[in-house]
Amino acid sequence: MIRKVTLVSYINTFPYLEVLKNEGKFNLDLRIPSRCSDAFEDYSSDIALVPVGSLLHIKRPYRRIDQYGIGGDSEVRTVKLLSNMRKEEIQKVSLDLQSSTSVQLIRILAKNFWKLNWKFDAYDHGDVLPEAVLAIGDKVFEMETNYRYSYDLSAEWKQFTGLPFAFAVWIVSSELSKDEEDDFVDVLSQTPDVLNTVINKYQSKYPDYDLDEYLKKNIQYVLHPQYKEAIELFTKYQKELVLNV
């Protein structure tokens, strides 16, 4: 059976796209991060790469694949607070709502690590750049050149907790058999082996990005056990955010 797989449409998922396309037995559905869990929830897909911030809210029964996802152990490069002033001087941060996880992460860091009481609003990606903005995804590479200060949220989380950060993890419907899940995990296990292929294929399309450093150093695809610990800690802070709203 051909299974529909939903994942993020960013450069950091290109290695996953490569192995899934090579397999030839998946129907791929690309979305922004905040919409990946929606596809899983409404049964549009049976397998999805979902933001960790959405795990609390998914009602459809699922099993989590803890050993693969999108992680960062220190700088991740494409989840940043960009500002024209030091973070201590910021009054308001505009949020890129394409990633609920990153929105929650910056709120957690502001409250628990930086001890800063900011106001927040939504960034609509207009021509006028905010004085301070949470920027995520590929557009960070261009946006950061317009700002004096840059704070990598993955690196800040590592400094705060001593742990890496998992931005997204793979989940499969509980309706899938264990054999189907194991077959899918086998496909994911090939991801580190295609990094050079992906870099060679796409570097000319993104000449201003160092894809070798980004995909091999900044982005982590194999999530060791500390990432599970990090997810549990993030979820604890996430629940506290909800209680304090």
N, C-alpha and C positions, 0 to 999 in steps of 0.2 A: 504493500500500500504506500502511495506517495503521501507524505505528511507535509502539512504547511508549517513553515518555520518563520517566526517573526523575530527580527533583530533590528538593531539601530543602523541608520544610514550614514554613519560617520567613518572617517578614515580608519579609526582604531578597530573597526569590525571587518576590514578588508581581508585579514587572514582567515577569519571564520567564513566569510563569503567564498573565499578561494576553495577551502576544503569541502564546503557544502555543495558548491557548483561542480567540483570534480567528481563528487559522489553520484550526481545525476539523478537522485531519487527524492529530492526535496523541492517543494514549491516555496520560493522565498518571498517574504513580505517585508519590505523595508519601511521603517517609520522613525519619527523622532522618539527619544527615550520615553517621554511621558505617555506615549500612545502604545507602547509595546505591550504593557499589561492589559490594556483595553482589548487588544486583539485576542489575547489568551482568555480573558474573562467572557467575551461574547462568543467563544467557540470558533472564532475565525481561524485560529491556529491551535495546534496541540503541543507545540514546543515553542518556547520564547526566551529570548535574552531580555530579562526585565531589570529595571533599576531596583536596587535593594530597598529603596524607600517605599516602593509599592507593595512589598511582600506582605506587610501587615493588613493590607486592604483587599487582597485577592481572595475571593470567596470560593472560586472553583477549586476543587481538590487537586493538589499537585505534589510532585516530588521534586526536591531541589538537587541539582548537580553541583555539589560544593567545590569540586576540584577544577572547574573551568568557569571563566567569566571575564570581566574587565576590571582589573585592579591596578593599584598604584602603590609602590613601596618607596615613599618619599615623592619626588616631583612627578606629576602625571602630565603636565604641560597644558592640557586643554580643559581644565576646570580652575578658573582663576577669579580672584577679586582684583579688578583693575581700577586704579584711582589716580587722580591728579594731586592727591594729598596723602599723608600718612594715615593709616587706618584709625589712629587715635583722634584724628581731626575730622573724620567723616561724620556727617549727620544723617545722611540717607543713602541707601544702596538700592539701585535698580536691579531687578532680578530677571534673568532669562528663565522663563517658565517652561522651556523645553525639557528640563530635567528636574523633577520634583526632589530627587535625591540630593542634588547639588544645592537646591534651595534650602532643604532641611539641614544639610551639612553646614552651610554658612551661618545659619541661625544658631546651630549648636555651638559652633566655634565662637561666635560673637558672645553668646551668653556664658558659656562655661570655660572658655580658654582665654579669649581676649578681654572678657568682662566689659564689653561695649554695648551700649543701648542705642542701637540704630533704628531709624524708621526705614521701612521697605516699600517699594512700589514695583510695578511691572515695567520691564524694558520692552518696547514694541519694535525695536530694530529700525527705528527711523533714522533720518540723516543726522539729527542732533545727538551727539554722544553724551551720556550722563557723566557727571563728575566722578561717580563711583558706580561700578556695575559688576554683577556676577556674570561672567561670560563662560560659555561652555562650547565644546565641540570644535570643529575645524576652524570656525571663524575667529577663535582666540588668536591664531597666528597673525591675522591681520589687525585685529582690534588692539592688541597689546602695544603696537607701535605708536598708538595715539596717547599713551598714558605714561606717567612718570613712575608710578609704583605698581608692583605686581606681586600678588600673594597667591601661591599655589596651594589650593585647599587640601590636596593629598599630603603635601609636605607639612602643612600646618597641623593636620590631624595626626601625622606620625610624631611630630614634636609634642603634641598634646597627650597622646595616649601610648606612644611607643609601639603602635601597631600599624600595619599597612591598612589600606582602605579598599574595600570592594565596592565599585560603583554599580556593577551589574552582575547577575548570575543567571545561569541557565535553569529553566524549570520545564518539566514535562507533565502532561496531564496524567492523573492517576489511572486513566482509562488505557494508557499505553501498557503493553506487556513489559515485563522486566527484560525480556530479550530485545525488544525494540529500544528500550532505554540503553541497554548495554551496547547495542549497535551504534546508537547515536554518540555515546561517549567515546567509542572507538574512533569515530570520525573526528570528534573534537581533539582527540589526542594527537592528531596529525598537524594541528595548527602551528606549533613551533617549527615544524619541518618546512613550512611554506613561506616563512618570513622573507627569505632572500628572493624568492619568486615574486612575491607581492611588491617588495621594494623595487625590484628591477622593472616590474610592469608599470608601476605608477609614479616613480620618481620624476620622470620627464613631464608628467601632467601637473606636478606640484613642485616646480623648481625652487621655490623659496622655502620649502620645508625639508628638514633633514629626516626623512622617513626612516633611515637606518637607526638613528638614535631614538626617534619617537617610538617606533614599533618594537624595537629590541630592548630598550632601556627604560623608557617611561611607562609603557603599557605592559602589564603583566597578564598573561592569558592562563597560566597554570597557577591556581590559587592554593597555596600551602595552608596547613591547618590554622595558622594565625589569622588568616582572612575570615574564617568562621568565627573566631573569637571577636574579631573586629565588627562583624555583622551583628553579633549579639549585643555588643556594647553600643553600637549605633542605634539599634532598635530600642534599647533602654532609654537613650537620650531622646529618641524620636517620640516615644510614649510620653515623656516628660513635657516635650513641646506641646503636644496635643492637650495635655492637662492644664497647661498654663495659658492656652489661647483664650 
